[in-house]
């Protein structure tokens, strides 16, 4: 018996559609340069293990094909608590054949705020289509600072980072009311 270890994809990064963890419907199909998840009909889905390494706003580049008009693929991110966030819908044009791939691009609707291990689900919403891969690009990373608090720096004692009291003329980082504050 041989086991194939399925990859965990990184976000930002590229998800190879044929390397799903679980699926309902569709099949792995050959392409000119490898494999894809294809012959997927309305309601079929595939799920992937992803590690979100960067929170922020994202865009996608989906390599897709369809032999009919108006195929659609819904993309959903599912966190460790089962909370689902709809990333968006890829409208797949009629490329003339399920073996004729095109690149569709767009922006993810919501900012991805949860970093770490999650599930990514591609669900076919209408039509019949193939997905070769989807590249996720972080277009606007979230910094480590979530909010800035303004503290009254006039009243009360202030201490330098060594814990030594400083006077009102001191400039730099001080500890005031148990918080680090920058005095300019």
Backbone bond lengths (Angstrom), bond angles and torsions (degrees), N, CA, C in turn:
res aa  C-N    CA-C-N  psi(-1)  N-CA   C-N-CA  omega(-1)  CA-C   N-CA-C  phi
1 X - - - 1.436 - - 1.531 107.59 -
2 X 1.328 117.17 133.54 1.460 122.34 179.55 1.514 109.47 -116.32
3 X 1.326 115.94 133.92 1.454 121.29 177.83 1.516 109.12 -110.05
4 X 1.321 115.73 138.46 1.454 120.65 175.94 1.526 107.26 -105.93
5 X 1.330 117.09 122.93 1.444 121.72 177.09 1.520 108.51 -79.05
6 X 1.329 116.17 116.51 1.450 120.09 -179.37 1.520 109.72 -80.77
7 X 1.321 116.90 142.14 1.461 119.56 -175.83 1.517 113.39 -75.13
8 X 1.322 114.24 156.42 1.455 121.45 165.63 1.515 104.43 -100.69
9 X 1.317 115.93 123.16 1.455 120.82 -177.93 1.518 109.68 -87.32
10 X 1.319 116.38 149.43 1.457 122.33 178.07 1.525 109.69 -96.96
11 X 1.321 114.94 144.56 1.461 121.33 171.31 1.514 107.06 -122.78
12 X 1.326 119.24 119.29 1.450 126.01 6.48 1.523 112.22 -69.35
13 X 1.318 115.39 153.56 1.453 122.13 179.77 1.516 110.68 151.98
14 X 1.350 115.10 -174.95 1.461 121.74 -174.49 1.523 111.13 -106.97
15 X 1.335 115.69 132.09 1.466 123.29 175.13 1.523 107.14 -101.33
16 X 1.330 116.66 118.15 1.466 122.29 175.72 1.528 107.52 -82.83
17 X 1.319 117.14 116.45 1.460 121.99 -170.09 1.530 114.33 -62.14
18 X 1.317 118.24 -28.21 1.469 120.49 -178.58 1.534 112.71 -75.29
19 X 1.337 117.56 -12.79 1.468 121.69 -177.05 1.525 112.34 -97.34
20 X 1.327 116.71 46.02 1.453 121.17 179.98 1.531 110.90 -72.53
21 X 1.335 115.32 156.95 1.462 121.82 175.16 1.518 109.56 -85.92
22 X 1.329 116.16 -41.72 1.461 121.68 177.07 1.523 108.62 -146.42
23 X 1.326 116.56 156.66 1.461 120.16 178.66 1.518 110.66 -154.97
24 X 1.328 114.21 162.90 1.469 122.37 170.68 1.520 105.44 -130.66
25 X 1.304 116.34 111.69 1.453 121.36 178.81 1.514 112.65 84.10
26 X 1.305 114.68 177.13 1.446 120.41 -176.98 1.520 110.87 68.74
27 X 1.330 116.07 179.68 1.457 120.89 179.42 1.520 109.34 -156.83
28 X 1.308 115.83 166.24 1.457 120.22 175.66 1.523 106.89 -82.83
29 X 1.337 115.63 127.21 1.460 121.48 -177.10 1.525 109.53 -121.78
30 X 1.324 115.85 154.16 1.469 121.51 177.52 1.518 110.28 -79.69
31 X 1.349 115.86 143.93 1.459 122.31 172.90 1.520 107.24 -123.12
32 X 1.310 116.34 176.76 1.465 120.55 179.48 1.529 112.01 -62.41
33 X 1.340 116.89 -28.88 1.465 119.30 -178.09 1.534 113.71 -124.27
34 X 1.323 117.64 25.18 1.463 120.08 177.81 1.510 112.37 151.09
35 X 1.339 114.49 -125.88 1.460 120.60 -176.45 1.523 110.64 -135.44
36 X 1.336 115.13 165.07 1.461 122.95 177.50 1.523 108.10 -148.26
37 X 1.339 116.28 168.71 1.463 121.35 170.35 1.514 105.12 -96.53
38 X 1.333 116.78 121.05 1.452 118.70 -172.84 1.498 114.71 -144.88
39 X 1.322 113.45 -173.12 1.461 122.41 -175.33 1.520 110.35 52.78
40 X 1.337 114.65 32.93 1.458 120.77 -177.47 1.526 109.43 -89.94
41 X 1.327 115.88 131.14 1.462 122.44 -177.08 1.525 110.15 -110.82
42 X 1.316 116.16 175.19 1.458 122.84 -178.36 1.535 111.60 -49.25
43 X 1.340 116.71 126.11 1.464 122.40 178.92 1.522 114.64 92.53
44 X 1.321 117.62 -16.55 1.474 120.23 177.21 1.526 109.13 -69.05
45 X 1.340 116.12 149.12 1.462 119.20 178.11 1.520 110.58 -146.76
46 X 1.328 114.88 161.38 1.461 122.89 173.16 1.521 107.09 -137.24
47 X 1.357 115.87 140.60 1.465 120.87 -179.54 1.522 110.10 -118.78
48 X 1.332 114.77 146.71 1.465 122.81 -175.04 1.522 109.34 -130.97
49 X 1.320 115.43 149.49 1.455 121.94 173.17 1.527 107.46 -89.07
50 X 1.342 116.49 122.34 1.463 120.29 -179.80 1.527 109.53 -129.46
51 X 1.312 114.67 149.79 1.467 120.79 173.14 1.522 106.65 -116.96
52 X 1.329 115.40 112.99 1.460 120.48 178.16 1.525 106.96 -80.11
53 X 1.326 116.05 111.47 1.458 121.64 -178.47 1.516 112.96 -93.82
54 X 1.331 116.92 -18.26 1.460 120.66 -177.54 1.522 109.82 -137.64
55 X 1.328 116.94 119.48 1.459 120.93 173.94 1.528 108.17 -76.68
56 X 1.333 116.25 152.37 1.460 119.81 177.14 1.512 112.53 147.53
57 X 1.329 115.01 -166.90 1.467 121.56 176.12 1.527 108.03 -87.41
58 X 1.333 115.43 142.35 1.462 121.61 -176.19 1.524 111.59 -126.39
59 X 1.313 114.23 157.18 1.463 123.34 169.12 1.524 106.80 -124.03
60 X 1.327 117.09 162.38 1.464 120.38 178.72 1.520 110.50 -128.30
61 X 1.332 114.43 155.10 1.465 123.81 173.43 1.523 105.61 -131.95
62 X 1.321 116.81 103.66 1.464 121.87 -174.99 1.529 110.19 -104.37
63 X 1.336 116.40 129.01 1.461 122.20 175.78 1.524 106.66 -98.09
64 X 1.346 116.12 110.35 1.461 122.14 -169.16 1.533 111.37 -137.57
65 X 1.334 115.00 164.10 1.469 121.01 177.62 1.529 109.39 -149.45
66 X 1.331 116.16 151.80 1.459 121.02 175.37 1.522 109.24 -158.62
67 X 1.331 115.09 149.39 1.458 119.34 177.10 1.527 111.86 -104.71
68 X 1.353 116.81 11.76 1.469 121.25 176.57 1.531 109.03 -134.72
69 X 1.330 116.22 166.71 1.463 121.47 178.05 1.529 111.13 -81.04
70 X 1.341 115.95 149.73 1.469 124.55 169.56 1.515 116.40 65.31
71 X 1.316 118.39 31.98 1.463 119.41 170.59 1.526 108.04 -69.43
72 X 1.330 116.88 146.35 1.466 121.17 -179.41 1.520 110.05 -138.23
73 X 1.346 115.04 144.38 1.463 121.79 177.37 1.519 107.61 -125.83
74 X 1.327 116.65 121.42 1.461 121.68 176.17 1.525 108.10 -90.88
75 X 1.346 116.40 137.76 1.465 121.60 178.53 1.525 108.76 -114.89
76 X 1.345 116.53 127.09 1.460 122.19 -177.34 1.521 109.64 -131.32
77 X 1.347 116.12 138.03 1.456 122.14 175.28 1.524 107.67 -107.13
78 X 1.344 116.80 132.40 1.463 122.06 -176.39 1.518 108.07 -121.57
79 X 1.360 116.90 118.04 1.462 120.10 -177.73 1.531 110.81 -79.70
80 X 1.327 116.59 179.14 1.459 122.21 -176.78 1.513 114.54 -63.39
81 X 1.347 117.98 -18.70 1.463 122.09 178.30 1.523 112.42 -94.42
82 X 1.331 117.11 3.67 1.465 120.95 -179.88 1.510 113.96 86.03
83 X 1.339 118.08 4.37 1.466 120.80 177.95 1.521 109.63 -73.22
84 X 1.327 115.85 130.67 1.465 121.24 -177.79 1.525 110.91 -102.65
85 X 1.330 116.11 138.28 1.449 122.18 175.05 1.534 107.38 -126.95
86 X 1.335 116.57 118.69 1.452 120.77 177.39 1.518 108.92 -72.67
87 X 1.326 115.87 123.82 1.458 120.71 179.54 1.519 111.58 -86.83
88 X 1.321 117.07 -31.34 1.455 120.89 -179.73 1.510 111.45 150.98
89 X 1.311 115.27 -177.68 1.457 122.23 -179.58 1.523 109.19 -126.70
90 X 1.321 115.45 130.46 1.460 122.04 175.65 1.523 107.36 -94.72
91 X 1.322 117.02 121.76 1.457 120.87 174.44 1.527 107.24 -90.65
92 X 1.324 115.30 118.44 1.467 121.42 -175.91 1.523 108.81 -95.53
93 X 1.326 117.38 119.86 1.467 119.19 179.96 1.528 111.23 -75.34
94 X 1.305 115.68 163.31 1.460 120.94 173.66 1.535 106.65 -73.50
95 X 1.334 115.68 108.65 1.473 120.18 -178.90 1.528 111.31 -92.55
96 X 1.337 116.49 3.49 1.461 121.06 178.46 1.511 113.51 92.54
97 X 1.349 116.65 -18.26 1.462 121.15 -178.52 1.524 108.27 -166.38
98 X 1.325 115.28 150.67 1.468 119.13 174.57 1.522 111.47 -71.73
99 X 1.320 117.49 -5.59 1.465 121.48 177.90 1.527 112.33 -105.79
100 X 1.331 117.36 4.10 1.462 121.77 179.59 1.535 107.98 -109.18
101 X 1.332 116.42 99.89 1.467 122.38 -172.17 1.517 112.01 -89.59
102 X 1.333 114.63 148.59 1.458 122.49 176.01 1.521 108.52 -136.31
103 X 1.326 115.84 160.67 1.462 121.38 -179.49 1.528 109.08 -100.75
104 X 1.334 115.97 123.76 1.467 122.47 175.54 1.528 107.28 -112.74
105 X 1.341 116.33 133.11 1.461 120.54 -179.17 1.522 110.10 -121.53
106 X 1.319 115.46 157.36 1.463 120.73 178.02 1.511 110.25 -176.52
107 X 1.317 115.27 176.69 1.455 121.74 178.75 1.516 110.24 -105.49
108 X 1.328 115.23 144.42 1.463 121.26 175.20 1.530 107.48 -73.54
109 X 1.326 117.28 135.76 1.464 122.44 -176.20 1.519 113.67 -60.88
110 X 1.315 116.26 -50.42 1.459 121.67 -173.09 1.514 111.75 -106.65
111 X 1.320 116.04 151.73 1.451 121.30 174.48 1.532 108.05 -72.15
112 X 1.315 117.03 133.22 1.463 121.52 176.53 1.520 107.03 -84.64
113 X 1.328 116.23 115.50 1.460 120.84 -175.41 1.517 112.98 -105.68
114 X 1.317 117.23 -23.14 1.469 122.33 -175.70 1.526 110.17 -91.88
115 X 1.352 116.09 116.24 1.456 120.22 176.12 1.528 108.91 -90.88
116 X 1.334 116.61 163.11 1.459 121.31 176.82 1.518 113.15 107.39
117 X 1.339 115.61 -168.69 1.465 122.44 -176.40 1.527 111.04 -71.20
118 X 1.351 114.65 132.58 1.457 121.36 179.01 1.525 109.08 -149.28
119 X 1.336 115.50 175.07 1.465 121.19 174.09 1.521 107.97 -109.05
120 X 1.308 115.46 142.36 1.455 122.47 173.88 1.519 106.69 -115.76
121 X 1.335 117.24 130.99 1.468 121.05 -179.26 1.525 109.72 -121.68
122 X 1.338 115.45 129.81 1.460 122.28 169.83 1.522 106.62 -103.97
123 X 1.339 117.67 122.46 1.463 122.51 179.84 1.520 109.07 -121.42
124 X 1.325 116.42 130.43 1.457 121.52 177.22 1.522 107.60 -78.13
125 X 1.336 116.32 122.45 1.467 121.22 -176.65 1.521 112.47 -98.91
126 X 1.283 117.47 -26.58 1.472 119.62 174.28 1.518 108.04 -163.02
127 X 1.297 114.35 146.73 1.455 118.74 176.18 1.512 114.70 85.11
128 X 1.295 113.96 -166.75 1.460 124.40 -176.68 1.521 106.39 -131.27
129 X 1.334 117.19 124.30 1.467 118.19 -177.59 1.522 111.58 -153.17
130 X 1.324 114.71 169.16 1.463 123.81 175.95 1.522 108.48 -119.71
131 X 1.337 115.80 145.74 1.472 122.31 175.42 1.514 107.40 -123.40
132 X 1.318 116.31 121.53 1.464 120.80 176.43 1.528 109.98 -85.76
133 X 1.337 116.27 -53.30 1.463 120.41 -179.10 1.521 109.06 -163.45
134 X 1.343 114.53 160.94 1.456 121.40 174.50 1.519 107.48 -134.04
135 X 1.332 115.46 123.01 1.453 121.32 177.55 1.527 108.25 -98.39
136 X 1.336 116.39 127.23 1.459 121.89 178.28 1.527 108.47 -105.20
137 X 1.339 115.88 125.33 1.460 122.56 -176.74 1.525 108.31 -117.20
138 X 1.342 117.12 126.63 1.462 120.71 176.45 1.527 107.61 -80.89
139 X 1.333 116.17 112.70 1.462 121.26 -175.67 1.527 112.82 -92.98
140 X 1.322 117.09 -21.40 1.462 121.41 -178.71 1.527 108.86 -148.72
141 X 1.346 116.85 87.18 1.466 119.91 -178.32 1.529 111.95 -62.60
142 X 1.325 115.32 149.64 1.455 121.70 175.20 1.518 107.19 -90.41
143 X 1.328 116.51 131.68 1.466 120.00 178.02 1.522 109.52 -76.09
144 X 1.308 117.05 170.54 1.461 122.13 178.94 1.514 112.67 -74.95
145 X 1.342 118.97 -10.42 1.458 121.90 -179.27 1.519 108.31 -95.71
146 X 1.333 116.68 115.51 1.448 120.55 -178.32 1.524 112.65 -89.22
147 X 1.343 117.58 -36.49 1.448 119.94 179.21 1.514 109.29 -152.13
148 X 1.319 115.34 156.02 1.452 121.76 178.58 1.512 107.35 -115.94
149 X 1.323 116.24 132.08 1.447 120.87 -178.98 1.522 108.84 -108.73
150 X 1.313 116.09 133.46 1.458 121.18 176.68 1.514 108.02 -92.48
151 X 1.337 116.10 128.19 1.459 121.88 -178.27 1.524 108.18 -118.58
152 X 1.310 116.45 141.58 1.464 121.09 176.48 1.518 108.58 -67.97
153 X 1.349 115.97 110.28 1.460 120.09 -176.78 1.526 111.84 -93.58
154 X 1.327 118.31 0.39 1.461 121.48 -178.90 1.520 111.06 -84.17
155 X 1.305 117.73 -44.95 1.465 121.69 -175.01 1.518 111.56 -96.21
156 X 1.315 116.92 148.18 1.450 123.09 174.47 1.513 112.83 87.87
157 X 1.341 115.60 159.97 1.466 120.30 -178.35 1.525 112.16 -73.40
158 X 1.345 115.11 153.87 1.460 121.76 176.84 1.521 107.98 -130.21
159 X 1.346 116.03 148.04 1.459 121.83 -177.37 1.526 108.56 -131.22
160 X 1.368 116.74 144.96 1.459 118.25 174.48 1.525 108.85 -74.30
161 X 1.317 117.41 179.36 1.478 120.38 -175.79 1.524 112.94 -68.19
162 X 1.347 117.11 -12.38 1.475 121.12 175.68 1.521 111.44 -89.76
163 X 1.360 117.01 -3.82 1.453 121.46 179.42 1.517 113.94 88.91
164 X 1.322 117.30 11.10 1.463 121.95 -179.51 1.527 108.52 -90.11
165 X 1.356 118.16 131.63 1.469 120.27 177.57 1.531 111.29 -59.55
166 X 1.357 116.38 140.48 1.463 121.87 178.14 1.517 109.04 -122.12
167 X 1.342 116.82 156.42 1.460 120.28 -179.30 1.522 110.37 -89.11
168 X 1.337 115.41 178.48 1.460 121.72 -175.54 1.522 112.95 -65.04
169 X 1.332 118.66 -21.31 1.458 121.50 -179.41 1.524 113.81 -84.23
170 X 1.330 117.98 -4.73 1.463 121.95 -177.74 1.534 110.24 -68.57
171 X 1.338 117.25 138.68 1.461 122.78 177.77 1.528 108.94 -122.14
172 X 1.309 116.49 138.60 1.452 121.67 179.30 1.519 111.02 133.61
173 X 1.327 116.25 -158.78 1.470 121.80 -179.70 1.527 108.06 -86.26
174 X 1.333 115.47 126.96 1.461 121.40 177.38 1.518 109.09 -129.03
175 X 1.316 114.11 163.78 1.469 120.30 173.57 1.512 106.50 -104.53
176 X 1.326 116.53 122.19 1.457 122.96 -177.50 1.517 107.49 -137.10
177 X 1.310 116.03 124.89 1.471 120.95 -178.95 1.528 111.25 56.01
178 X 1.347 117.67 34.35 1.458 122.48 176.58 1.518 115.00 79.60
179 X 1.350 116.92 8.33 1.458 120.79 -179.04 1.519 110.12 -126.18
180 X 1.338 115.42 151.10 1.467 120.47 175.95 1.517 108.09 -80.24
181 X 1.342 115.99 131.99 1.462 122.46 -176.89 1.528 107.43 -134.29
182 X 1.310 117.34 142.40 1.465 121.81 174.56 1.520 107.95 -97.75
183 X 1.344 116.40 124.51 1.454 122.06 175.13 1.512 107.91 -108.18
184 X 1.327 116.02 121.03 1.471 121.47 -178.09 1.501 110.52 -100.47
